């Protein structure tokens, strides 16, 4: 699977956005979803829910930080 993002349209403020980093974070999230599914199927529903809840907040925080960094980089160039 190719990890490089080749073409996407983004607003000018986000042209410095690390799209490869965002894709990488989403890959990690999908791996955690698979782990949660395995935990749930093995009967450990509480652990699966805790993993998903923690990972969702972590994913949102990391992607929000990448967007913020891109906006700051755009403002620095102006």
Secondary structure, DSSP 8 states (H G I E B T S, - for coil): -----------GGGTT--HHHHHHHHHHHHHHHHHHHHHHHTT-HHHHHHHHHHHHHHHHHHHHHHHHHHHHHHHHH-
